[in-house]
Amino acid sequence: MPTAEKTLDEILDLASAHFKVSREKLSPDDDFFKALGIDSLQTLDLLTKLENHFHVELPDYELQGVTDFRTLAGKIQARL
Amino acid sequence: MTTPHLGQTMSWEFKEGVVELRLHRTPCNEIGSKSLDELEAFSRYLQSLDSSAHAVLIYSDLKCGFCAGADLRELYQRSQAMATSDAAKGVREFLERIHSALNIIDASPLTTIAAVNGVVFGGGFELALACDLIVADKTARFAFPELRLGLIPGFGGIPRLKRDISNAVVRDLLLTGRSFNATKAQQIGLASQVVAEGEVLRAARATAAQIAKFDRGTSATAKQFIKPIPHEELRREIDIFCELFSRPAVQAGLKKFVESKDAQPYLP
């Protein structure tokens, strides 16, 4: 099973590639809505990408109140 | 080939035995009064087709998704502008009209295929469920978020979903209001195929071409045999929806959605 840090790194890489934001501009505690310039619909798109990448299913209500990459990674990690 | 019909929210074209309905109302094919008018026109057109047609393919031209559901902004604005009793009457009339159109699609002797991508929420999910087959792009995400608004799906979603998948999964989706991806949709038997992003129309057309090989009368008979239309439950769903719509929680839920600063507030 990957470590939490590896999961976080992969999420940042995926988000950077999918939304075409430079990887250097993203850090773990960033608000991903602002850092990626996305709305809730695009967040669901990111969720789909993450679910497919990590082969997990993450109910979207678990994203309630989640705004940073580190917490998001924790949610994914809990499903691995 | 007949002349394509170009509408404001959707357009259709009949070509080589396949009717293709293209949804293109920005931002995400929300179903409002204009969409309903055009969906009714489409359903009438379907009924007029002769034996040269064998399949219907419904897809979206918009990257955001197949359809995000009912136009909640229009629903809220109209219900605010009229007396409660008139709003209730208007909602029932809308539901009866859309049920009629979707029942025609559901019962069509032609094989119907929903080629879905992105958001397939609420009324959009219900439109897909009226079809015989769902082909999903990897970006597709399905949900019945109506409980978030104090409502249940009102366009026939519950009876049609019960027809296709287990009650346990129906309860999960309905009672949590959560969305699920195309992989899950295929695992539970909802999506017959999952394809790479951008490939769904090609895959759906290939499926339609396969269907064209079979005798249309036999296909229509087989479909009628294996796919019952749950008329009584569909009517009951309209009654329950209208009863719930009259509650204050619904107006509060609609208001929250409409006033959200998020352009498309789709997270629960």
Contacts between the chains, C-beta under 8 A, distances in Angstrom:
chain1	res1	chain2	res2	distance
A	39	B	262	5.3
A	39	B	263	5.2
A	39	B	264	5.7
A	40	B	262	5.1
A	40	B	264	6.2
A	40	B	265	5.5
A	40	B	266	4.6
A	40	B	267	4.2
A	41	B	28	7.6
A	41	B	64	6.3
A	41	B	65	7.9
A	41	B	68	8.0
A	41	B	119	6.5
A	41	B	263	7.7
A	41	B	264	4.3
A	41	B	266	5.1
A	43	B	267	6.2
A	44	B	119	7.3
A	44	B	141	5.5
A	44	B	179	6.2
A	44	B	266	6.0
A	44	B	267	7.2
A	45	B	118	7.3
A	45	B	139	6.5
A	45	B	141	7.8
A	47	B	141	7.9
A	47	B	181	7.9
A	48	B	138	7.3
A	48	B	139	6.1
A	48	B	141	5.7
A	48	B	181	4.8
A	48	B	182	7.8
A	51	B	181	5.4
A	51	B	183	7.4
A	52	B	138	6.6
A	52	B	181	7.0
A	52	B	183	6.6
A	57	B	180	7.1
A	57	B	181	7.6
A	57	B	184	6.1
A	59	B	176	6.6
A	59	B	178	4.5
A	60	B	143	7.9
A	60	B	178	5.4
A	60	B	179	5.1
A	60	B	267	6.1
A	60	B	268	5.9
A	61	B	176	6.5
A	61	B	177	7.4
A	61	B	178	5.6
A	61	B	268	4.4
A	63	B	267	6.0
A	64	B	267	6.9
A	64	B	268	6.3
